[in-house]
Structure formats: C-alpha cells, structure tokens
C-alpha cells in the first residue's frame, strides 16, 4: 500500500493564513468603548471609502502629575538671593502628596506660631475627656489665635501643663525637631515639624477628630486684619486660607514666621516659612509674602507627567515614594505614600 504523503501548504496559502492570524490578533487587542465596540479613529478612506478601524496602542504605565519644586524655579531663586537674613521653608502639596523643603536643617524660634501648637494640645485634651471646649476656654483660644493675644496664650499654656505637656503631645505628632521652652515664644522648631502640626490640624488623622480640628481651622481662617499677612499673600477671593503668624525682636534682628493652609483654585497645600536676622518686622513680612506669592503661582499648572514608578523632576518619584536633595539650593523634595511626615 502506497504511503500517504502529508499535505504541504503552498507559499501563498501560508501567507493567507498568516494574514488571517494577524487580523484576528488585531481585533482581539483593539480597545473597546463602553458599548463594547472597537475604538474608531477617523482617517483617510480605505477601500470602499468608509472610515478605517484601527487599533489604539495604550501605554503600559499610567502617567501621574508631579509638581515642580517651587523653591527651584528661576523666579524663586532670584527672589531668595535678593533677601537678607536666614530663611527656611516647607510646602506640602496635599493633592500630589509631595513635600518641598528649603534649608531643611535650620531650626528657628517659633514666636507666636507656637500658639497653633498650644491650641492643638488643648483640643486633644478635651477630646480625650469627651468634652467640647468650655465657653471660657473657647473665648481664650479665640483671643490667642484671632488676635494673637499673649496673655491668652500663657493662660492656656499653664492650664494644659506647660512645656512638658506640649513636648509629650509633640512626640505623638512626631515633631522631633521641636523643643518647647518654658517661655513659650522661645520654643525652637523647623518648618518640617510645622507641617506635621498643620497636618494634624487640617487633614484627617488619628490624633484629632474632625470636629476638634474644625475649631482650630475656623479660628485660623478668621484672624484679625492686622494679623492677616505672610502666607496669605498670593491667594485671591474664593481661596480658603488658615494662618498663624509670629514675630519677635531677637538679637541680630527680627524673627518673623508664618504657617498655614491654602485651599482653592486648583491648589491645596500646607506651608511654613520661618525667617530671622531681618532688619525690621516689615522686611521679614516682605520676605515671607514674596515666597508665598511664588509658591502659590508655582503650584498651579507647573506639574509634569511622569510614568508611574519612574523618576520625575529633582529626583521626585511618583506614588512609589522616594526622596532627594537638590544640592546647593538647599531644597529637598520628598514624596511619600502617607502624608507629609510619614504618618498615617
């Protein structure tokens, strides 16, 4: 019996089969719209004149937006170079979950910005007791924040336990660079720690519940017109600003500080600026307000898309979280997955 010879397809047959396989693969990978149809892209007529059906390639990585470091812009560098005295500052872009720090190793005296810390501790103590602020404490707290009244600050400082109580509270907030002084205005801190404090005032956290945080935010949003300066510069109508300022004549010039929250018009950030060696109170205010205006301008429409997990500007990465130091400028950019301080 003659053996069966296997059928070997012709070269033309192989080509036809290959074309069919490619067509099936293209249809399989073509993206679909919500109705299940392959995505249509308008192009020049093919064959009978109808629009072509073509596959759309999708990127393998999702692009995320990372803000540029506001302390490294050309405008900011020129401004900082024009100012005298010592300057240290930090900004936490809440939406981008990214922190930027200028001169991260500097510590300064708080002057009256410590009053925000005093009130946060008082609220935590009342929360622990399950009580709202008493009418008396509320009145004193209002004077301390809205009018920056020093006698009111001393009253609450003594009531809640003074420097030891504030130090214990600050440890809960991981404010490792803050040292309370018996003379509360001489407490030392750095801008990163002030962001940690602001985080616990402005954002959900495990220390202060929303109802207590809102008490402090409300007061900081309603400071007197005489105290409405500093990080309030830049934001316009329709933007919510919560602020606490501090000023103190010290040896070698004026200590001028401003901390707070800015939210609105596409921005949501926490900011702390501390300066010393200013020739006058006004010089320090001018420095902070110049920085504030440039930060406000820089955190809108100055982001760049980067693929998830790759490195962006100044070494800042996407959601994976990393940090870098930007050399001679003294500016550090930190990106993380759990807020400005690594707390949850």
C-alpha positions as CSV (number, residue, x, y, z in Angstrom):
1,X,0.0,0.0,0.0
2,X,1.4,3.3,-1.1
3,X,2.2,5.5,1.9
4,X,0.1,8.8,2.5
5,X,2.0,11.9,1.7
6,X,1.5,14.8,4.1
7,X,-0.1,17.8,2.5
8,X,2.3,20.7,2.5
9,X,0.5,24.1,2.0
10,X,1.7,26.3,-0.7
11,X,3.6,29.6,0.0
12,X,0.5,31.5,-1.0
13,X,-1.5,29.5,1.5
14,X,0.9,30.3,4.3
15,X,0.7,34.0,3.5
16,X,-3.1,33.9,3.6
17,X,-3.1,32.0,6.9
18,X,-0.6,34.5,8.4
19,X,-2.7,37.5,7.3
20,X,-5.8,35.9,8.9
21,X,-4.0,35.2,12.2
22,X,-2.7,38.8,12.3
23,X,-6.2,40.2,11.7
24,X,-7.7,38.0,14.5
25,X,-4.9,39.2,16.8
26,X,-5.6,42.9,16.0
27,X,-9.3,42.5,16.6
28,X,-8.6,40.8,19.9
29,X,-6.3,43.6,21.2
30,X,-8.3,46.5,19.9
31,X,-9.6,48.7,22.8
32,X,-13.3,49.0,23.2
33,X,-15.5,51.8,24.1
34,X,-18.2,51.4,26.9
35,X,-20.6,49.7,24.5
36,X,-18.0,47.0,23.6
37,X,-17.3,48.3,20.0
38,X,-13.7,48.7,18.9
39,X,-12.4,52.3,19.3
40,X,-12.8,54.1,16.0
41,X,-10.2,56.7,14.8
42,X,-11.1,58.8,11.8
43,X,-8.6,58.6,9.0
44,X,-8.4,58.8,5.2
45,X,-10.9,56.5,3.5
46,X,-9.7,53.0,2.8
47,X,-11.0,50.7,0.1
48,X,-14.7,51.5,-0.2
49,X,-14.4,54.9,1.3
50,X,-15.5,54.2,4.9
51,X,-13.6,55.3,7.9
52,X,-10.8,52.9,8.9
53,X,-11.0,50.8,12.0
54,X,-7.6,50.8,13.6
55,X,-6.2,49.7,17.0
56,X,-5.0,52.3,19.6
57,X,-1.9,51.5,21.5
58,X,-2.2,52.2,25.2
59,X,0.8,53.0,27.4
60,X,2.0,50.3,29.8
61,X,2.5,52.8,32.6
62,X,0.0,55.3,34.0
63,X,1.2,58.9,33.9
64,X,0.9,60.8,37.2
65,X,1.4,64.5,37.8
66,X,4.3,65.6,40.0
67,X,4.6,69.3,40.8
68,X,7.8,71.1,40.2
69,X,9.8,72.2,43.2
70,X,8.6,75.8,43.9
71,X,11.9,76.6,45.6
72,X,13.9,75.8,42.5
73,X,12.1,78.0,40.0
74,X,14.1,80.8,38.4
75,X,11.8,83.4,39.9
76,X,12.1,81.9,43.4
77,X,15.9,81.7,43.2
78,X,16.2,85.3,42.1
79,X,13.9,86.4,44.9
80,X,15.7,84.4,47.7
81,X,19.0,85.7,46.5
82,X,17.7,89.2,46.9
83,X,16.7,88.8,50.6
84,X,18.8,89.1,53.7
85,X,18.8,87.1,56.9
86,X,18.1,83.4,57.3
87,X,15.2,81.7,55.5
88,X,13.9,78.2,55.9
89,X,10.5,77.0,54.5
90,X,8.5,73.9,53.7
91,X,5.5,73.2,51.5
92,X,3.3,70.1,51.4
93,X,1.2,69.7,48.2
94,X,-1.7,67.7,49.5
95,X,-3.1,66.6,46.2
96,X,0.3,65.5,44.9
97,X,1.3,64.1,48.3
98,X,4.7,65.8,47.9
99,X,6.7,67.9,50.3
100,X,9.3,70.5,49.3
101,X,11.8,71.9,51.8
102,X,14.2,74.9,51.6
103,X,17.2,74.7,54.0
104,X,15.8,71.6,55.8
105,X,18.4,71.6,58.6
106,X,17.6,75.0,60.0
107,X,15.7,75.4,63.3
108,X,14.2,78.7,64.5
109,X,12.4,80.2,67.4
110,X,8.6,80.0,67.0
111,X,7.5,83.3,68.4
112,X,3.7,83.3,68.2
113,X,3.2,80.4,65.7
114,X,3.5,78.1,68.7
115,X,0.0,79.2,69.6
116,X,-1.3,76.8,67.0
117,X,0.5,74.1,68.9
118,X,-0.9,75.2,72.2
119,X,-4.5,75.1,70.9
120,X,-4.0,71.7,69.2
121,X,-2.9,70.2,72.5
122,X,-5.9,71.8,74.3
123,X,-8.3,70.3,71.8
124,X,-6.6,66.9,72.1
125,X,-7.0,67.0,75.9
126,X,-10.7,68.0,75.6
127,X,-11.2,65.2,73.1
128,X,-9.7,62.7,75.5
129,X,-12.2,63.8,78.1
130,X,-15.0,63.6,75.6
131,X,-15.9,67.2,76.0
132,X,-16.1,70.2,73.7
133,X,-14.2,73.4,74.6
134,X,-15.7,75.2,77.6
135,X,-17.1,78.6,76.8
136,X,-14.3,80.1,78.8
137,X,-11.5,78.2,77.0
138,X,-13.1,78.9,73.7
139,X,-13.0,82.7,74.4
140,X,-9.4,82.5,75.5
141,X,-8.5,80.4,72.4
142,X,-10.2,82.8,70.2
143,X,-8.2,85.7,71.6
144,X,-5.0,83.7,71.3
145,X,-5.4,82.8,67.6
146,X,-7.5,85.5,66.1
147,X,-5.8,88.4,68.0
148,X,-2.6,86.6,68.9
149,X,-3.1,87.7,72.5
150,X,0.0,86.7,74.6
151,X,-1.9,86.7,77.9
152,X,-4.4,84.2,76.5
153,X,-1.6,82.0,75.3
154,X,0.0,82.0,78.7
155,X,-3.3,81.1,80.3
156,X,-3.8,78.0,78.1
157,X,-0.1,77.1,78.2
158,X,-0.2,76.9,82.0
159,X,-3.7,75.2,82.1
160,X,-2.6,72.3,79.8
161,X,0.7,71.7,81.6
162,X,3.3,73.9,80.1
163,X,6.4,72.8,78.2
164,X,6.3,69.1,79.4
165,X,2.8,68.6,78.3
166,X,3.5,70.3,74.9
167,X,6.6,68.2,74.5
168,X,4.7,65.0,75.1
169,X,2.0,66.0,72.7
170,X,4.6,66.9,70.0
171,X,6.1,63.5,70.3
172,X,2.7,62.0,69.4
173,X,2.8,64.1,66.3
174,X,6.4,63.1,65.5
175,X,7.6,66.6,65.8
176,X,11.1,65.5,66.5
177,X,12.8,68.9,65.9
178,X,10.6,70.9,68.2
179,X,11.8,71.8,71.8
180,X,9.2,73.6,73.9
181,X,10.6,76.4,76.1
182,X,9.2,77.5,79.5
183,X,9.0,80.9,77.8
184,X,6.6,79.5,75.1
185,X,7.7,82.1,72.4
186,X,11.3,80.8,72.5
187,X,10.3,77.3,71.6
188,X,12.5,76.0,68.7
189,X,11.3,74.1,65.7
190,X,11.7,73.7,61.9
191,X,9.3,74.0,59.0
192,X,9.0,70.2,58.5
193,X,7.7,69.9,62.1
194,X,5.3,72.7,61.5
195,X,3.9,70.8,58.5
196,X,3.4,67.9,60.9
197,X,1.4,70.1,63.2
198,X,-0.6,71.6,60.3
199,X,-1.3,68.1,59.0
200,X,-3.0,67.2,62.3
201,X,-5.0,70.4,62.2
202,X,-6.0,70.4,58.5
203,X,-6.1,66.7,57.4
204,X,-7.8,63.6,58.8
205,X,-5.5,61.9,61.3
206,X,-5.5,59.6,64.3
207,X,-4.9,62.3,66.9
208,X,-7.7,64.9,66.4
209,X,-11.1,64.1,65.1
210,X,-12.7,66.4,62.5
211,X,-15.0,68.3,64.9
212,X,-12.0,69.4,67.0
213,X,-9.8,70.2,64.1
214,X,-12.5,72.4,62.7
215,X,-12.4,74.5,65.8
216,X,-8.8,75.5,65.2
217,X,-9.1,75.8,61.4
218,X,-12.1,78.2,61.9
219,X,-10.1,80.5,64.2
220,X,-7.0,80.4,61.9
221,X,-9.3,81.3,59.0
222,X,-10.6,84.3,60.8
223,X,-7.6,86.1,62.2
224,X,-7.8,89.8,62.6
225,X,-6.9,92.0,59.6
226,X,-3.8,93.2,61.4
227,X,-2.5,89.6,61.5
228,X,-3.6,88.6,58.0
229,X,-0.2,88.6,56.3
230,X,2.5,86.2,55.5
231,X,1.4,83.0,53.7
232,X,-1.9,84.8,52.9
233,X,-0.1,86.7,50.1
234,X,-0.9,85.3,46.6
235,X,-4.3,83.6,47.1
236,X,-7.2,85.7,46.0
237,X,-11.0,85.7,46.5
238,X,-12.5,82.3,46.8
239,X,-9.4,80.7,48.3
240,X,-9.6,79.4,51.9
241,X,-6.5,80.5,53.9
242,X,-5.9,79.5,57.5
243,X,-2.9,81.3,59.0
244,X,-0.9,81.8,62.2
245,X,1.9,84.3,62.3
246,X,4.7,85.0,64.7
247,X,7.1,87.9,65.2
248,X,9.7,88.6,67.8
249,X,12.6,91.1,68.1
250,X,15.7,89.0,68.9
251,X,19.5,89.5,69.0
252,X,20.6,90.1,65.4
253,X,17.3,91.2,64.0
254,X,13.6,90.1,63.9
255,X,12.3,86.6,63.9
256,X,9.3,86.6,61.5
257,X,7.3,83.4,60.8
258,X,4.1,82.3,59.1
259,X,2.4,78.9,58.8
260,X,-1.0,77.8,57.5
261,X,-3.1,76.1,54.9
262,X,-4.2,77.3,51.4
263,X,-7.1,75.6,49.6
264,X,-8.9,76.6,46.4
265,X,-8.5,77.4,42.7
266,X,-6.8,74.1,42.0
267,X,-4.4,74.2,44.9
268,X,-4.4,72.5,48.3
269,X,-1.2,72.9,50.3
270,X,0.3,73.4,53.8
271,X,3.1,75.9,54.2
272,X,5.5,77.1,56.8
273,X,8.1,79.9,56.4
274,X,10.5,80.9,59.1
275,X,13.0,83.8,58.9
276,X,15.4,85.5,61.2
277,X,18.1,88.2,61.0
278,X,15.5,90.6,59.4
279,X,16.4,94.3,59.7
280,X,12.8,95.0,60.7
281,X,9.4,93.3,61.1
282,X,8.4,94.7,57.7
283,X,11.5,93.2,56.0
284,X,10.6,89.7,57.3
285,X,7.0,90.1,56.3
286,X,8.1,91.1,52.8
287,X,10.3,88.0,52.5
288,X,7.6,85.6,53.5
289,X,4.9,87.3,51.3
290,X,7.3,87.1,48.3
291,X,7.8,83.4,48.9
292,X,4.1,82.9,49.4
293,X,3.2,84.5,46.1
294,X,5.7,82.4,44.2
295,X,4.6,79.2,45.8
296,X,1.0,79.9,45.1
297,X,1.8,80.7,41.4
298,X,4.2,77.7,41.1
299,X,1.8,75.0,42.4
300,X,-0.7,75.6,39.6
301,X,-0.1,74.4,36.0
302,X,3.5,73.7,36.7
303,X,3.3,69.9,37.0
304,X,4.9,67.4,34.7
305,X,3.6,64.0,33.7
306,X,5.9,61.0,34.5
307,X,5.2,57.3,34.2
308,X,4.3,55.6,37.4
309,X,7.4,54.4,39.2
310,X,9.9,56.5,37.2
311,X,11.9,59.5,38.4
312,X,10.5,63.0,37.9
313,X,11.9,66.5,38.4
314,X,14.5,66.8,41.1
315,X,14.5,63.1,41.7
316,X,10.9,63.1,43.0
317,X,9.2,59.9,42.0
318,X,5.5,59.0,41.5
319,X,3.4,57.1,44.0
320,X,6.1,54.6,44.8
321,X,7.7,57.3,47.1
322,X,11.3,58.4,47.2
323,X,13.3,61.5,48.3
324,X,16.2,63.5,47.0
325,X,18.2,66.5,48.0
326,X,18.7,69.2,45.4
327,X,22.3,70.1,46.1
328,X,23.4,73.7,46.5
329,X,20.0,75.2,46.6
330,X,19.3,73.6,49.9
331,X,15.9,72.5,48.7
332,X,14.8,68.9,49.5
333,X,11.9,67.3,47.7
334,X,10.2,64.4,49.5
335,X,7.5,62.2,48.0
336,X,5.7,59.6,50.1
337,X,2.6,57.5,50.3
338,X,1.4,58.6,53.7
339,X,1.3,62.4,54.0
340,X,3.9,65.0,54.5
341,X,5.5,63.3,57.5
342,X,5.2,59.6,57.1
343,X,2.3,59.5,59.5
344,X,-0.9,57.8,58.5
